[in-house]
């Protein structure tokens, strides 16, 4: 039977995640730690998303909350939780950051709307920023500036995901863009997912907002260019993805905009090399 570590790597490869390609360049121990963090968060998110109804989703989330408790008590049973517990011990990861991710996942059990960007930003910080806080700790940083880097990058990544998944999310009853932004551009949700005249104005506005957060994250990332170059590789992959989404006109069909795997590997490798070449 494969070890928990082997099962986690298989799970992450099967997900074809941008996360996985960005961190291939890391030393083995740190790569394994980040893959373990990602796999736990992804497994919980998938369990809720794939549940047939809200009651089932709530039960799935309860399982992962209980498994997280068992993980930090040393008695986890799921291989993903077993490996997350090992990574937590190795890198001093705090349970509260895993709990933040589960709190964010719980927001998706019932469809909700965000009146203002500040509300959406809080959700993004739970589902993506908290993953970033775990990640920077595996990379060796827990300074307030590193947490701000995680917050800014998490916002940028999650906004990119939202713009990519407009159609599938709407089909599932979810709509994440702030309601006051819709009002500003005189749109409703159907118009954003459909072909309303000003939909591109709104979506370009949201894409520019994501780019601002990528830039804010980069400003912090420059403080530790060697340590965070793998995270910057992930940012580079997502920035290219955002550009492709915008060029495609923010499509809302069932087929998501993706980057080819060789391109993701090339972007990650280039970003990693650029981060490692630091002038004295």
Steps between C-alpha positions, in 0.01 A plus 500: 500500500635848411618712792301811599766712328470302175120520510510875556733552203274287279197701610673828424631389160154374406356843579730650232542797730694818427610460861676174420701638207607812687656306786676226302818707522522489880726275707327168565409558865340840441325379185355205688384733779323738264343215304366363831347839587346538156364146496322544832339827393408363157354177641272692738392741227429216255300311761269797550478592130425143392233438764152451349322735743575747781437242773755263349744788455464592866572138601809495279626821654436359849709197409794718395469713813511186710787361295693823552451466875619139482797607287627738767433235765704244305209269413395599146379218276468655153838491317468866402446601864781269616742674265372847595567414865855394416558827313352700789743339745797544266441867417316624809173562316214631709162333514320835479609552140358161398181593686478826305503303176221274626302807608532638146398169347192509722392828342434310177255251646211740444509753215583846627556846359752769590366853531842667489854410403609500865271202563634315198856578610434337837372185329805496271727536801344191658510270199826625344684734737502239776652248261762763426574549869562128534713506186730784606562319827611190313727732302652622826321830569243607758560875513200737477628607159496138383140468615412818309666348195279194544189716538568705189597203287201301627268781393655510153484123454143467620377791288658328201318178586172689534540661157589165345204315655218751450284260298540181704459693825181664376364160398561386859317803639818684597597853402798663664543843342392782735146622455604865521733445204208365301295806590788728398501347151120472485503122473327205660640150543333364188654781296849425631473131412318580176575768243396832654664802334707608804604155626851536356542837671419342836716194445798704382459709814514185713800368305683829557422468870656152501808640325533766771511229763758304300713816498449559873606142571807537280610805699513284813642200315806703399608503865581128485549431128683170548270357766176599328600439140280188484200701620587764242502223241140423592416868474654510152292203387180660626582837346541332163172316558323828582635657181372205298156523664478868411615444142234231464230747606433344842319192365221348707458162334562169675856474366741697716791701364817306577872527432672201338713304742827563310430874511433489875825311554691753288349801680577345838858419405563850363355668810704273725824579318428873507441480874821312563713749308533772760750778457718573797 
